[in-house]
Amino acid sequence: MEGVSKLNFDPNRVPRIEEINSFLKPLTGFSAKPVSGYVPAFIFFDCLRNRDFPTTITVRDISKLDYLPEPDMFHDVAGHVPMHTDKEFADTLVRFGECALSAALVIQELKDKELQAQRAKSIIKAMARFFWFTVEFGLIRSGKDLRAYGSGLLSSYGELAHSIDSPEVQRYPIQLEWAVNQYFEIDHYQPLLFIVDSFDHLFSLVDELEKWVKNGKVNNVSPGEPYVSDSDVESFLSAKL
């Protein structure tokens, strides 16, 4: 709620991107960057490295206010953007982008094209899973309590309560090896969530993930979701470094 108040949203209308940025950029250097569709993986992460967040400008139907699997403006502006007012969290997003840059360097140094594609798919899958279980659907300790910080939770009234209160949800302290090998499904409430101790803790985990990328520890993560498209792979292979 603190992030929402810092952005001075008008509750009576859809916010304009330029208005959001006039409040957001002075706080952490981040800007919302309007997009109308899917952004390939490396381009998305590289935007984070440059403190731009690809922000969907389409809006969900009123019948789907409680939950929508794919991102829309409500998800991005109500879920993601307020978190970008927090300096520690914003710096962590930049580290995700730096990790992706390191991954692209590792992949492009390979000479064999087939191996490049295989390696890219595995690394992208690992990064996407870790991003999903933290930035999208993460829980954080607050004293003896748990709070949601993941945008997929914050932008869904139904799942926000479910994530904290439901006995059907498994909640575990995050371990990197679990997160990068755990598949997920996007079309229902999440049955498994991971907990970080703080944003400093999350930052340190992205540092560790970058080391794993460089040391080959995510070269063969477990199969399953998320699907990695050819455009995702190509975005890493053709990234200008």
C-alpha positions in Angstrom: 0.0 0.0 0.0 2.9 2.4 0.6 4.0 2.0 -3.0 0.5 2.7 -4.2 0.3 5.9 -2.2 3.7 7.1 -3.5 2.4 6.8 -7.0 -0.7 9.0 -6.3 -3.1 6.8 -8.3 -6.5 8.4 -9.0 -9.0 5.7 -7.9 -11.6 7.0 -10.4 -9.7 6.3 -13.7 -7.1 4.2 -15.3 -3.6 5.7 -14.7 -1.6 7.1 -17.6 2.0 5.8 -18.0 3.5 9.2 -18.1 1.8 10.1 -14.8 3.1 6.9 -13.2 6.6 7.7 -14.4 6.5 11.3 -13.1 6.2 9.8 -9.5 8.2 6.6 -10.0 11.4 7.6 -11.7 12.5 10.1 -9.0 12.2 7.4 -6.4 14.3 4.5 -7.8 15.1 5.5 -11.4 12.5 2.9 -12.8 10.1 3.7 -15.5 7.0 1.9 -16.8 7.6 1.1 -20.5 4.3 0.6 -22.4 4.0 -2.7 -24.4 1.0 -4.3 -26.1 2.1 -7.9 -26.3 4.7 -10.5 -25.4 8.3 -9.4 -24.9 11.0 -12.0 -25.6 12.9 -13.2 -22.6 16.3 -11.4 -23.0 14.6 -8.1 -24.1 12.4 -8.3 -21.0 15.3 -8.9 -18.6 17.5 -6.3 -20.3 14.8 -3.7 -19.8 15.0 -4.4 -16.1 18.8 -3.9 -16.2 18.1 -0.5 -17.7 15.4 0.2 -15.1 12.5 0.0 -17.6 9.6 -2.3 -16.8 7.6 -3.6 -19.8 4.1 -2.6 -18.8 1.1 -4.1 -20.6 -1.5 -1.5 -21.7 -4.4 -3.8 -22.3 -7.1 -4.2 -19.6 -8.9 -7.3 -18.5 -12.6 -7.8 -18.9 -14.8 -6.9 -15.9 -15.8 -10.5 -15.6 -12.2 -11.5 -14.8 -11.3 -8.9 -12.2 -10.4 -11.5 -9.6 -7.9 -13.5 -11.6 -6.4 -13.5 -15.1 -3.6 -15.9 -16.2 -1.9 -13.5 -18.6 -0.6 -10.0 -17.7 -2.6 -6.9 -18.3 -2.4 -3.3 -17.2 -4.1 -4.1 -13.8 -1.6 -6.8 -13.1 1.4 -4.7 -14.1 0.3 -1.3 -12.6 -1.4 -2.6 -9.5 0.9 -5.5 -8.9 4.4 -4.8 -10.3 4.8 -1.0 -10.5 4.1 -0.1 -6.8 6.9 -2.5 -5.8 9.3 -0.5 -8.0 9.1 2.4 -5.5 11.1 0.3 -3.1 14.8 0.8 -3.7 16.0 -2.6 -2.5 13.4 -4.4 -4.6 14.2 -2.2 -7.6 17.9 -2.9 -7.3 17.0 -6.7 -7.2 15.2 -6.3 -10.5 18.3 -4.7 -12.0 20.3 -7.8 -10.8 17.9 -10.0 -12.7 18.8 -8.1 -15.8 22.5 -8.4 -15.1 22.1 -12.1 -14.6 20.4 -12.4 -18.0 23.3 -10.5 -19.6 25.8 -12.9 -18.0 23.7 -15.8 -19.4 23.7 -14.3 -22.9 27.5 -14.1 -22.7 27.8 -17.7 -21.6 25.5 -18.9 -24.4 27.1 -16.9 -27.2 30.6 -18.1 -26.3 29.5 -21.6 -27.3 30.5 -22.6 -30.8 27.9 -25.3 -31.5 24.5 -23.9 -32.5 22.5 -26.9 -31.2 24.2 -26.7 -27.9 23.6 -22.9 -27.8 19.9 -23.5 -28.2 19.7 -26.3 -25.7 21.7 -24.3 -23.1 19.6 -21.2 -23.7 16.3 -23.1 -23.2 17.5 -24.5 -19.9 18.9 -21.2 -18.5 15.8 -19.3 -19.6 13.6 -21.9 -17.9 15.6 -21.6 -14.7 15.5 -17.8 -14.7 11.8 -17.7 -15.6 10.9 -20.2 -12.7 13.0 -18.2 -10.2 11.3 -15.0 -11.3 7.9 -16.6 -11.1 8.4 -17.9 -7.5 9.8 -14.6 -6.3 8.8 -11.4 -8.3 5.5 -12.9 -9.5 4.4 -15.1 -6.6 6.7 -14.6 -3.7 6.0 -14.4 0.0 8.2 -12.5 2.5 8.6 -12.7 6.3 7.4 -9.8 8.4 8.2 -10.6 12.0 6.2 -13.7 12.8 3.9 -13.2 9.9 4.0 -13.7 6.1 3.2 -11.1 3.5 2.9 -11.2 -0.2 5.2 -9.2 -2.4 4.7 -11.1 -5.7 2.8 -9.1 -8.3 0.6 -12.0 -9.3 -0.7 -12.1 -5.7 -1.0 -8.4 -5.2 -3.0 -7.9 -8.3 -5.5 -10.7 -7.5 -7.8 -10.1 -4.5 -8.8 -13.7 -4.4 -5.4 -15.2 -4.7 -3.8 -12.7 -2.2 -6.0 -14.0 0.6 -5.6 -17.6 -0.6 -1.8 -17.4 -0.6 -1.7 -16.3 3.1 -4.6 -18.1 4.6 -5.4 -21.3 2.7 -4.4 -24.7 4.2 -4.2 -26.0 0.6 -1.1 -23.9 -0.2 2.3 -25.3 0.6 4.7 -22.6 1.8 8.4 -23.2 2.1 11.6 -21.2 2.7 13.0 -20.7 -0.7 15.9 -22.8 -1.9 17.4 -21.9 -5.2 17.7 -25.5 -6.4 14.0 -26.1 -5.7 12.9 -22.9 -7.4 14.8 -23.4 -10.7 13.6 -27.0 -11.0 10.0 -26.5 -10.1 7.5 -26.2 -12.9 4.4 -24.2 -12.5 1.0 -23.7 -14.2 -0.6 -20.3 -14.8 -4.3 -21.1 -15.1 -5.2 -21.5 -11.4 -4.2 -20.4 -8.0 -0.7 -21.5 -7.1 -0.5 -24.5 -4.7 3.2 -24.0 -3.9 4.8 -20.7 -2.8 8.3 -19.8 -1.5 9.3 -17.5 1.2 12.2 -15.0 1.4 13.5 -13.4 4.6 13.9 -9.9 3.1 14.7 -8.1 -0.2 18.4 -8.3 0.7 17.9 -12.1 0.9 16.3 -12.0 -2.5 19.1 -9.9 -3.9 21.7 -12.4 -2.6 19.8 -15.2 -4.3 19.9 -13.5 -7.7 23.7 -13.1 -7.1 23.8 -16.9 -6.5 21.7 -17.6 -9.6 24.2 -15.6 -11.7 27.1 -17.7 -10.3 25.1 -20.9 -11.1 24.6 -19.7 -14.7 28.3 -19.0 -15.1 29.3 -22.4 -13.5 26.9 -24.5 -15.5 24.6 -25.4 -12.6 21.4 -24.6 -14.6 22.5 -26.2 -17.9 20.0 -29.1 -17.5 17.1 -28.1 -15.2 14.1 -30.3 -15.0 11.6 -30.4 -17.9 8.1 -28.9 -17.8 6.7 -25.4 -17.7 7.3 -22.7 -18.6 7.3 -23.2 -22.3 10.4 -21.5 -23.9 9.7 -20.2 -27.4 12.0 -19.9 -30.3 11.8 -16.1 -30.0 12.9 -16.4 -26.3 16.0 -18.4 -27.4 16.8 -16.2 -30.3 16.6 -13.1 -28.1 19.6 -14.5 -26.1 21.5 -15.8 -29.2 21.2 -12.4 -30.9 21.6 -10.1 -27.9 24.0 -7.3 -28.6 26.5 -7.5 -25.8 
